[in-house]
Amino acid sequence: MKNKNKTVWGARFNNPTSKIFEKIGSSIDIDKRLFKEDIFGSIIHTKMLVKQKIINKNIGNKILFGLKKIKTEIQNNNFIFKKKYEDIHLNIENRLFEIIGESAGYLHIARSRNDQVITDFKLWIKKSSFEIVRNLNILIKSFLKKSELNVNTIMPGFTHLKNAQPISFAHYLLAYVEMFKRDKNRFLNNINYIDECPLGVGALAGTSYKIDRNFTSKKLGFKKPTNNSIDTVSDRDFALDFLSSASICAMHISRFAEELIIWNSDVFKLVTLNDKMLTGSSIMPQKKNPDPAELIRGRAGKNFGSLQAMLTTMKGLPLSYYKDMQEDKDLVFNSYDTLLESLAITNELVKNLKANKERMLSLANEGYTTATDFADYLVRENKISFRDAYKISAKLVNYAEKRGKKLNELNFNELKKFRSNLNKNVMKVFSVNNSVDLKISFGGTSRKNIKKMISKIKKELKV
């Protein structure tokens, strides 16, 4: 019978593990969330061993029975996880011995914890990446709905946080749709990159048993087996890719949150948030603070930190497996949990966001935002170079600024001081609505373009 007082690898050792190391070395509190993947991998591994006649069918059936029983116990919260068995793999193996006896010892033929854990981890990351993609689709749809309601909402576009050119608020919202579409593609690309099965490479050198890695790969849902056993157990690129994608997505969320915070401020007053997305002050009765937006802005730092920690862990490791790598799961799990919550909060913010349309239009008319339109008009109508037109427009802005006027408040006679051969149709150039609709180049802010783009994205998402 198996010695219950020792770990599975304890046969080589005379003394029990140090208690402090047992505490630090144990990862069961973290990796127990891999139980479904671990049991799934073990079931397929068992079926492969039976198929290849490495173990007989009777032993295989016992192992399968025990694994399914353990899965039910964990799902029903009837399973006791023990730190002395270190991780999810050995906790499950120990329980398997309790259920089916010595037959459990055949399960670990032709595999190591090194390839076992990577298999579990890859399966989990694949599943979790699809979940993030699903949530990104939900968020994109919310942005699209808000965009459809604001095609005619005119606001100032900013560069350097200074009024630059008039845009549609819908066009601004669609900019974030493009960001989140790229995030989706990053996670989907990662799934493609990691779609190679590690199981069967053993500790680092492969195995002498006549296993069928193609069978295992197919049954586990991978495209093919990995090519090199050393690289397989050394590889944590898939975790880094996940953490990198999560960090970039969190950065996009943080940028959106930052803009909401600024635009919701009493200085800008461009947007209003529903009270359900605000909090109050313990001392100032009048305050309505955008705390959810501030939280997701701050939480991006957790995603960045996990990526940096993983890069730092991996940068000095020789091939192949080292205990340092045990830190990977905590970093990835935390990053996943943080990002998923941030996506959910961002979705609520978008749904509870209201544009202050009059304020947006008013601010779009400030800061001489149609000065470029006047320069473009001169190029088209007077056939002069853009640099000459730019100088004339700049002089016009200086003139209006000295007189405390907006460009659309100047009269035709004032304009003719800067270019004598102007036609009266020049006056429409200073309309912010006209300015928006003139931007007809693909990807531009014209309302016609925006409507087409919304339809295009909806078709892509099959909304």
C-alpha positions, 0 to 999 in steps of 0.5 A: 500500500502507498505510504500515507505519510509521504508525498508521492515523490517521498521514496527518495527522502529520509526526512519529512518536508520542512513545514515552512516549505510545505506551506510555500511550496504548496499551490493547491489553494491556487491551482485547485481551479484546474480540477476539471482540466486535470481530470479531463486530461487524466481521463484522455490519458487513461483511454490512450494507455488502454488503446495502446495496450500499455494498461489493460482495460480493467485497470483503465475502467477503474481509473475512469470510475475513480476520476469521475467520482472525484470530479463529482465530489469536487463539484459538490464540495465534498472533496478535501484539498490537502496542502501536504499533497502540494497541488491539484494533480497529487490531491486528485491522485491521492484520492484516486488511491483511496477510491480504487487502491493500487490501480491508481498507480498506473495512471501516471505511466508515460507522463510527468507533472511537468507535462500534466500541468502545462496541459491543464494550464493550456486547456484552462487558458483556451477556455478562459480566452473564449470567455473573455472574447464572449465578454468583449463581444457583449461590450462591443455591442453596448458601444454599438447601441450607444453609437447608434443613438449618437450619430447626430451628436456633435462634439469636439475631437481632442488632441493634447486635450485641446479642441481640435476638430468637430466629430460625431460622438458615435465616431468617438465610441466606434474608436473603442470598438476598434480597440476591443476588436483588436483585443478579441483578435489577440485572444483568438490568435493566442488560442491558435498559438497554444493549440498544441498538446503538451501531454506525453512529453514527460518530464523533459525527454519524452517517454519510452512507452509507445504512446499515441500523442496524436490521439491524446491531442485530438481527444483533448481538443488540440490541433496537434502535439508539441514538437520538442519535449524540452521546449514543451516543459520550458514554455510559458509563452502561452501564459505571457501571451495571455497576460500581454493581451489582458494588459493591453485590453486593460489599458484600453479600458483604463483609457476609456475610464480616464476619459469618462472621468474627465468628461464627467467632471464639472469642468467638461460636463460632456457626459452624465452617468446614472446614479447607479454608477456613482458614489458619494462623499463621507463629508461633502453632501453634493458629491457624485463621484465616478468611482467605478471608472476610477477603479477600473482605471486603477485595476489596470495596474494589476494586469500590468503587474502580473505581466511584468512579474511573469516576464521577470520570473522567466527571463533567467530560467535555463531549460527546462522546468523549475519551481519558479514556474509555479508562480504562473498560475496565480498571476494568470488567474488574477489577471483573468479575474481582474480583466473579466470584472473590469469588462463587466464594469465597463459594460455597465458604464457604457450602458449608463452613459448619457451624452450632454448633447447641448454641451457637446455642441457648444464646446465643439464651436469653441476653440476654432475647431473649423479652422482646418475646414477653412484652409481646405476650402481655400485649397479647393476653391482658390486652387492654392497650396495647403501651406498658403491656405494654412497661413490665411486660416491662422490669421483669421483665427488670430483676428477672431480671437482678438475680437472675442468671436467664434469663427461662425460669428464672423460676417462675410465682409470680415472674411473678405479681408483675408481673401478678397475673391471668396464666395458667400458659400464660404460661410457654411464652412464654419458649421460644425455639422458641415465640418463633420459631414465633409470628412468622407474619407474611409474611416472618417467622422462623416455621419454617412461613414458612421452609419455604414461602419455600424452596419458593417460591425453589426454584420461581423458580430451577427447582431 
